[in-house]
Amino acid sequence: MCMPKKQFALRLDPKLYTALEKWAADEFRSVNSHIEFLLREATRKSGRLNKDGKTPDEGGD
């Protein structure tokens, strides 16, 4: 069962948004999905999210 996605407002510098928009287009993603992808990758690399999409305190590696 999949939990609904959390929605929140995100304010970005216009130049950063433009860069993300171009990068997302290069990867054939929407800006929203590309930001989610980048955040997921960063949290995995930092050890705060495992390959299953769970945090270490949720168990399972």
Secondary structure, DSSP 8 states (H G I E B T S, - for coil): -------------HHHHHHHHHHHHHTT--HHHHHHHHHHHHHHHTTSS-TTS--GGG---
